[in-house]
Amino acid sequence: MNSKIIFKQLLMTVLWGIFISVAGAVHAANMLEDISFASIPGDKVQVVLQFSEAAPEPGTFTIDTPARIALDFPDTGVALKKKRQSIGIGLARSITAVAAGGRTRVVLNMVSLTTYSTEIDGSRVIITLDEANVARSTASLGRNAIRNIDFRLGAEGEGNIIITFAEQPKNVNVKQELEKLVVEIKNVSLPRNLERRLDVNDFNTPVSFIDTFASGKNIKLLVDTKNEFEHLGYQAGNTFTIEVKGLTKAQKEARAKAKFGYSGERLSLNFQDIEVRAVLQLIADFTGKNMVTSDTVSGSITLRLKNVPWDQALAIILKTKGLGMREEGNVMRVAPAEELAAIEKQELEAKKQIADLLPLVTETIQLQFVPALAVVKLLEDMMNSGEADKNQAGDSSSGDADDEEGASYVSSRATIVGDNRTNKLIVRDTARNIAQLRYLIEQIDTPTRQVLIDARVVSAGNDFKKEIGLNWQYRSVDKNSHQGGGVDELKERGFDVVDERSVGNHKTADALVDLGNVIDANGVFGLTFAFLKNGLIDLEISASQEEGTSELISSPRVVTTNGSPAKIKQGTEIPYLEQNESGNTVAFKDAVLSLEVTPLIIPGNKVHMELKINKDVPDFSQAVLGVPAIDTKEILTSVLVDNGDTVVLGGIFERELRTGIDSVPVLGDIPVIGAAFRVKNNQDDKSELIIFITPKIMDETLSVR
């Protein structure tokens, strides 16, 4: 009877295992078979996920630190040769696909987050990363808004924080800081009624409080937690869910093991003066691993270890006796550390000798974007650096192995010649080294991006002049009513005329008041009162005011490649005589507007610029021996600017105030009456120099397969 019961139990176990296998196969019938990526026009990166059947709708979420975009595909598995692939285009670093729990998670590791879109095309899912203008794309997120923030208890006791948006969110960052979860949502508005604290202690989950508040244009959620927990964020349509679950006992133990560093099964050892080889044999029997012990391992050891992981016990024994261990598959090799180092050195030298005996072949490598001579110079520097390192280490062997088979980028027997006419490299080396060299050149032979630097130098001025007073002028009328009194008549009558511009030649006829006829050389309007019939004197009351603004704009522009300096200037070279031993020679002094810039494009579509801007103006009023003074204004700075944004580097503000009084000697000093012989003038001149810089990364089209 007992044998029948045992047989039935075994049969049920086998059938249940078959059922689980079949169910798992049906559950994950759809497989992720391939991942490809390419750069497309518009400064975008496109990633294509190929499934064996119709692609499922993914749930997506993002993490800011580190920058990641994650996509969850339900009821799918992974059938990739490599679960992790490097991308290295724009902001995309790599992509990883992992299957667990009947679903597949695809994670894009980024330099920094940017906007993206997903599209399902039959059995393909197309992910497009927009890197053309991060500032522009994030600005579009400002139209989104949070509709509701809710908290629900999950079926397994987890807490679910559910954030509902008006539109699909593009940038939600969830990160753990000690015992808190910090959720940052950029460029999203928050209604007043949702800026509050939620007390969720009654749900008996790891979450205690949820504080929501606006921080400028961004929204922050601070989630207070208790006990140890794990969290998961995922997005479905306009809803973003953060799942916070407490750790089970097994998970806590696993975390403790990972933190401890040793994860082997625990054992106890208590021996007095036992041979080391015997202890190693005991550990090999306990773990079931194959162990090869060198003949040079000898001596004895006393140890008492209770309930410690076997790998920790082995590490302690090896360290105590000066031994080393190398594990290859299921075989452990134990020997003195010096002996293992000598063996590894011999193996490396053998690989180098094999590489030195390989035949040389000649191949050409076509370069597209980098000059051939520049690559030759780079490779020569690598070879010289390798020789210097070997000489410093006292190693006389030839060749540096860059892979397990002893192949390097450039061996000591290599010959590399650059052909400028065809922009090709002619390489003579071993076939394996040339293959490695081709891989290296693929990484460096990329188009250099170009930057347009648009500068605007604005010089603005505001002039103000005010003059008020009395001007006396001489007039005479003869018997025939002909007026005189010009400069010549004054000189004939014995007057000493110093400033001829102060004497008018206009006719006042018999008018008592003349409005508008008196205009001086500067175009200043005045009022004239004439006291004459046969009179001798004109009285001019001058009340004038001038205001004016001026603006001078210079707009130098220059285009240069990433990391290359550029300079543009415009102006005058002023000649002057210079004395030296051979006599007088003509030298030149620059008075120019110049722009010197070295741009560097950094990840995130930002441009770092080293700038030097000069604006020189010759001043001939202060010339010395015919050489004018140079009014120089210069800015030397280093700035970091987003692509297409404008930065104001700085300005120079100048203000000049002048107050003066022109008066007739003696008469102008008489109290009260002296005001009729004085003219007051006030002048207020303002000028300001402002410099605006706008870097623009020029579009490039590059495809990578």
Buried (B, 14 or more C-beta within 10 A) or exposed (E): EEEEEEEEEEEEEEEEEEEEEEEEEEBBEBBBBEBEBBBEEEBBBBBBBBBBEEBBEBBBBBBBEEBBBBBBBBBBBBBBEEEEBEBEBBBBBEBBBEBEEEBBBBBBBBBBBBBBEBEBEEBBBBBBBBBBBBEBBBEEBEEBBBBEBEBEBBEEEBBBBBBBBEBBBBBBBBBBEEBBBBBBBBBBEBEEEBBEEBEBEEBEBBBBBBBBEBEEEBBBBBBBBEEEBBBBBBBBEBBBBBBBBBBEEEBEEEEEEEEEEBEBEEBEBEBEEBBBBEBBEBBBEBBEBEBEBBEEBEEBBEBEBEEBBBBBBBBBBBEEBEBBBEEEEEEBBBBBBEBBEEBEEEEEBEBBEEBBEBEBEEBEBEBEEBEBBEBBEBBEEBBEEBEEEBEEEEEEBBBBBBEEEBBBBBBBBBEBEBBEEEBBBBBBBBEBBBBBBBEBBEEEBBEEBBBBBBBBBBBBBBBBBBBBBBBEBBBBBEEEEEBEBBBEBBEEEEEEEEEEEBBBEBEBEEEEEBEEBBEBEEEBBBBBBBEBEEEEEBBBBBEBEEEEEEEEEBEBEBBBBBEEEBEBEEBBEBEBEEEEEEEEEEEEBBBBBBBBBBBBBEEBBBBBBBBBBBBBBBEEEEEEEEBBBBEEBEBEBEEEBBBBBEBEBEBBEEEEEEEEEBBBEEEBEEEEEBBBBBBBBBBBBBBBBBBBBBBBBEEEEBEEE
